[in-house]
């Protein structure tokens, strides 16, 4: 029996709340697009976050795996296109680790693309009146660490689920109820059959 795995992160950097964790908690146990949602909050820690994600991936067959993280400086939902194979932490993680120019997976490809229908997801969010964009960078902190680890795992599977990452804005930009509705909508788009739509989603900078 397949389902949806949805992950977020605990607060980090001195914050008391991480909206990605709040969204995951709100959607845990709900049904979206005919699939049960399993929500898991990951530690904002290099290594340990991926260990927990990999343990969840082994529990059952998944239709979609969507990881969420906070991008406090972005006022819109950022549907990530690519993960890169580098950890380069501007601040320590919640365990005090601060890797610099370290690979997420030694010997892995330089970059791995999301397999979610990213442009369809952005289009559906925009059609609902929500700010959304295709993002060309997931950063080099724990969000990208998990995103790359997820996509590397997917690349080793015979029949992988659709996998990817979305950065949510801060609650000062978008209230929690709106974020929950937005992620529910994004999941429905990710679960829909068919290929991604072909429309512009690039960036000059």
MOCORPE-V913723 format. One record per residue. N is the residue number from 0. RES is the residue in one letter. PHI is phi in whole degrees, 0 to 359 (none if undefined). PSI is psi in whole degrees, 0 to 359 (* if undefined). BURIAL is 1 if it has 9 or more other C-alpha atoms within 8 Angstrom, else 0. Layout:
# MOCORPE-V913723
n:N res:RES phi:PHI psi:PSI burial:BURIAL
n:N res:RES phi:PHI psi:PSI burial:BURIAL
This chain:
# MOCORPE-V913723
n:0 res:X phi:none psi:126 burial:0
n:1 res:X phi:269 psi:164 burial:0
n:2 res:X phi:204 psi:189 burial:1
n:3 res:X phi:247 psi:129 burial:1
n:4 res:X phi:257 psi:122 burial:1
n:5 res:X phi:238 psi:125 burial:1
n:6 res:X phi:236 psi:152 burial:1
n:7 res:X phi:222 psi:187 burial:1
n:8 res:X phi:237 psi:149 burial:1
n:9 res:X phi:294 psi:163 burial:1
n:10 res:X phi:300 psi:152 burial:1
n:11 res:X phi:212 psi:169 burial:1
n:12 res:X phi:63 psi:26 burial:0
n:13 res:X phi:91 psi:353 burial:0
n:14 res:X phi:288 psi:153 burial:0
n:15 res:X phi:266 psi:340 burial:0
n:16 res:X phi:225 psi:139 burial:0
n:17 res:X phi:240 psi:114 burial:1
n:18 res:X phi:300 psi:333 burial:1
n:19 res:X phi:298 psi:321 burial:1
n:20 res:X phi:292 psi:322 burial:1
n:21 res:X phi:294 psi:320 burial:1
n:22 res:X phi:295 psi:315 burial:1
n:23 res:X phi:299 psi:316 burial:1
n:24 res:X phi:297 psi:320 burial:1
n:25 res:X phi:293 psi:326 burial:0
n:26 res:X phi:267 psi:348 burial:1
n:27 res:X phi:301 psi:127 burial:1
n:28 res:X phi:88 psi:352 burial:0
n:29 res:X phi:278 psi:169 burial:0
n:30 res:X phi:249 psi:132 burial:0
n:31 res:X phi:228 psi:124 burial:1
n:32 res:X phi:59 psi:32 burial:0
n:33 res:X phi:80 psi:9 burial:0
n:34 res:X phi:238 psi:142 burial:1
n:35 res:X phi:286 psi:138 burial:1
n:36 res:X phi:259 psi:126 burial:1
n:37 res:X phi:254 psi:117 burial:1
n:38 res:X phi:256 psi:132 burial:1
n:39 res:X phi:226 psi:131 burial:1
n:40 res:X phi:264 psi:122 burial:1
n:41 res:X phi:268 psi:150 burial:1
n:42 res:X phi:290 psi:145 burial:1
n:43 res:X phi:275 psi:69 burial:1
n:44 res:X phi:218 psi:128 burial:1
n:45 res:X phi:301 psi:139 burial:1
n:46 res:X phi:86 psi:296 burial:0
n:47 res:X phi:297 psi:325 burial:0
n:48 res:X phi:297 psi:317 burial:1
n:49 res:X phi:290 psi:324 burial:1
n:50 res:X phi:300 psi:315 burial:0
n:51 res:X phi:292 psi:319 burial:1
n:52 res:X phi:300 psi:313 burial:1
n:53 res:X phi:297 psi:324 burial:1
n:54 res:X phi:296 psi:320 burial:0
n:55 res:X phi:292 psi:322 burial:0
n:56 res:X phi:297 psi:330 burial:1
n:57 res:X phi:280 psi:349 burial:0
n:58 res:X phi:287 psi:328 burial:0
n:59 res:X phi:196 psi:176 burial:0
n:60 res:X phi:278 psi:135 burial:1
n:61 res:X phi:246 psi:145 burial:1
n:62 res:X phi:275 psi:319 burial:1
n:63 res:X phi:219 psi:138 burial:1
n:64 res:X phi:240 psi:115 burial:1
n:65 res:X phi:239 psi:119 burial:1
n:66 res:X phi:259 psi:137 burial:1
n:67 res:X phi:246 psi:151 burial:1
n:68 res:X phi:210 psi:168 burial:1
n:69 res:X phi:264 psi:129 burial:1
n:70 res:X phi:241 psi:88 burial:1
n:71 res:X phi:296 psi:334 burial:0
n:72 res:X phi:274 psi:354 burial:0
n:73 res:X phi:256 psi:128 burial:1
n:74 res:X phi:276 psi:359 burial:1
n:75 res:X phi:232 psi:171 burial:1
n:76 res:X phi:283 psi:126 burial:1
n:77 res:X phi:251 psi:108 burial:1
n:78 res:X phi:272 psi:113 burial:1
n:79 res:X phi:281 psi:138 burial:1
n:80 res:X phi:271 psi:318 burial:1
n:81 res:X phi:216 psi:144 burial:1
n:82 res:X phi:252 psi:143 burial:1
n:83 res:X phi:245 psi:153 burial:1
n:84 res:X phi:272 psi:63 burial:1
n:85 res:X phi:207 psi:137 burial:1
n:86 res:X phi:254 psi:121 burial:1
n:87 res:X phi:214 psi:91 burial:1
n:88 res:X phi:271 psi:121 burial:1
n:89 res:X phi:289 psi:327 burial:0
n:90 res:X phi:231 psi:157 burial:0
n:91 res:X phi:296 psi:153 burial:1
n:92 res:X phi:282 psi:186 burial:1
n:93 res:X phi:287 psi:354 burial:1
n:94 res:X phi:253 psi:8 burial:0
n:95 res:X phi:84 psi:6 burial:0
n:96 res:X phi:278 psi:143 burial:1
n:97 res:X phi:217 psi:73 burial:1
n:98 res:X phi:295 psi:148 burial:0
n:99 res:X phi:231 psi:122 burial:0
n:100 res:X phi:52 psi:43 burial:0
n:101 res:X phi:254 psi:142 burial:0
n:102 res:X phi:288 psi:146 burial:1
n:103 res:X phi:291 psi:314 burial:1
n:104 res:X phi:232 psi:106 burial:0
n:105 res:X phi:306 psi:130 burial:0
n:106 res:X phi:82 psi:358 burial:0
n:107 res:X phi:284 psi:166 burial:0
n:108 res:X phi:301 psi:155 burial:0
n:109 res:X phi:298 psi:324 burial:0
n:110 res:X phi:213 psi:154 burial:1
n:111 res:X phi:222 psi:132 burial:1
n:112 res:X phi:273 psi:147 burial:0
n:113 res:X phi:302 psi:147 burial:1
n:114 res:X phi:253 psi:9 burial:0
n:115 res:X phi:284 psi:156 burial:1
n:116 res:X phi:283 psi:78 burial:1
n:117 res:X phi:297 psi:322 burial:1
n:118 res:X phi:284 psi:327 burial:1
n:119 res:X phi:296 psi:318 burial:1
n:120 res:X phi:297 psi:315 burial:1
n:121 res:X phi:298 psi:316 burial:1
n:122 res:X phi:299 psi:318 burial:1
n:123 res:X phi:294 psi:320 burial:1
n:124 res:X phi:295 psi:316 burial:1
n:125 res:X phi:295 psi:321 burial:1
n:126 res:X phi:296 psi:335 burial:0
n:127 res:X phi:273 psi:6 burial:0
n:128 res:X phi:85 psi:17 burial:0
n:129 res:X phi:257 psi:145 burial:1
n:130 res:X phi:286 psi:126 burial:1
n:131 res:X phi:207 psi:151 burial:1
n:132 res:X phi:208 psi:157 burial:1
n:133 res:X phi:280 psi:126 burial:1
n:134 res:X phi:258 psi:140 burial:1
n:135 res:X phi:262 psi:0 burial:1
n:136 res:X phi:211 psi:132 burial:0
n:137 res:X phi:261 psi:14 burial:1
n:138 res:X phi:80 psi:195 burial:0
n:139 res:X phi:226 psi:23 burial:1
n:140 res:X phi:259 psi:204 burial:1
n:141 res:X phi:293 psi:332 burial:1
n:142 res:X phi:300 psi:307 burial:1
n:143 res:X phi:296 psi:324 burial:1
n:144 res:X phi:305 psi:312 burial:1
n:145 res:X phi:290 psi:317 burial:1
n:146 res:X phi:301 psi:312 burial:1
n:147 res:X phi:295 psi:316 burial:1
n:148 res:X phi:300 psi:321 burial:1
n:149 res:X phi:297 psi:312 burial:1
n:150 res:X phi:291 psi:327 burial:1
n:151 res:X phi:294 psi:318 burial:1
n:152 res:X phi:301 psi:313 burial:0
n:153 res:X phi:300 psi:325 burial:1
n:154 res:X phi:291 psi:346 burial:0
n:155 res:X phi:261 psi:357 burial:0
n:156 res:X phi:264 psi:144 burial:0
n:157 res:X phi:293 psi:319 burial:0
n:158 res:X phi:227 psi:77 burial:0
n:159 res:X phi:286 psi:154 burial:0
n:160 res:X phi:287 psi:169 burial:1
n:161 res:X phi:290 psi:131 burial:1
n:162 res:X phi:226 psi:147 burial:1
n:163 res:X phi:177 psi:193 burial:1
n:164 res:X phi:219 psi:141 burial:1
n:165 res:X phi:229 psi:131 burial:1
n:166 res:X phi:269 psi:131 burial:1
n:167 res:X phi:260 psi:154 burial:1
n:168 res:X phi:281 psi:171 burial:1
n:169 res:X phi:292 psi:157 burial:1
n:170 res:X phi:295 psi:338 burial:0
n:171 res:X phi:291 psi:338 burial:0
n:172 res:X phi:270 psi:316 burial:0
n:173 res:X phi:220 psi:121 burial:1
n:174 res:X phi:294 psi:160 burial:0
n:175 res:X phi:300 psi:317 burial:1
n:176 res:X phi:301 psi:321 burial:0
n:177 res:X phi:292 psi:320 burial:0
n:178 res:X phi:296 psi:319 burial:1
n:179 res:X phi:298 psi:314 burial:1
n:180 res:X phi:298 psi:321 burial:0
n:181 res:X phi:294 psi:317 burial:1
n:182 res:X phi:291 psi:323 burial:1
n:183 res:X phi:300 psi:316 burial:1
n:184 res:X phi:295 psi:318 burial:1
n:185 res:X phi:298 psi:321 burial:1
n:186 res:X phi:295 psi:318 burial:1
n:187 res:X phi:300 psi:318 burial:1
n:188 res:X phi:295 psi:322 burial:1
n:189 res:X phi:292 psi:329 burial:1
n:190 res:X phi:278 psi:342 burial:1
n:191 res:X phi:295 psi:143 burial:0
n:192 res:X phi:289 psi:159 burial:0
n:193 res:X phi:102 psi:169 burial:0
n:194 res:X phi:281 psi:171 burial:0
n:195 res:X phi:291 psi:157 burial:1
n:196 res:X phi:281 psi:157 burial:0
n:197 res:X phi:253 psi:104 burial:0
n:198 res:X phi:207 psi:161 burial:0
n:199 res:X phi:294 psi:142 burial:0
n:200 res:X phi:207 psi:17 burial:0
n:201 res:X phi:278 psi:180 burial:0
n:202 res:X phi:217 psi:143 burial:0
n:203 res:X phi:280 psi:324 burial:0
n:204 res:X phi:240 psi:* burial:0
